[in-house]
């Protein structure tokens, strides 16, 4: 098991992040297994989520999720 402090706060090396982006864009998802740094994967995930056209919870469903917490 990997233990890393500050996984979503640490910046990944740009070269490694760029390589991961290139492989993912080409559909070469097996490359993800070759990535040694959890920071590269975490930074890639943050970038994908940030660039999504619509959030994971669509705007029209916000009220449904908000009412669950009430």
C-alpha positions, 0 to 999 in steps of 0.5 A, spaced: 500 500 500 502 506 498 502 512 503 503 519 501 502 525 504 499 531 501 497 527 494 492 532 492 496 538 494 503 536 491 504 538 484 507 533 479 512 534 474 510 537 468 514 532 463 510 526 467 503 529 467 504 531 459 506 524 458 500 521 461 495 526 458 498 524 451 497 516 453 490 517 455 488 521 449 491 516 445 487 511 449 493 507 452 490 506 459 495 501 460 501 507 461 497 508 468 500 502 471 507 505 469 506 511 473 510 511 479 508 517 482 501 518 485 502 525 484 502 525 477 495 521 477 492 525 482 494 531 478 491 528 472 485 526 475 484 534 478 485 536 471 480 532 468 475 533 473 476 541 472 476 541 464 469 537 464 464 540 461 458 538 466 460 537 473 459 529 476 453 531 479 449 535 473 446 542 475 439 540 474 440 534 480 443 539 485 436 540 489 435 532 489 442 531 492 441 537 497 435 535 500 438 528 502 443 532 507 437 536 510 
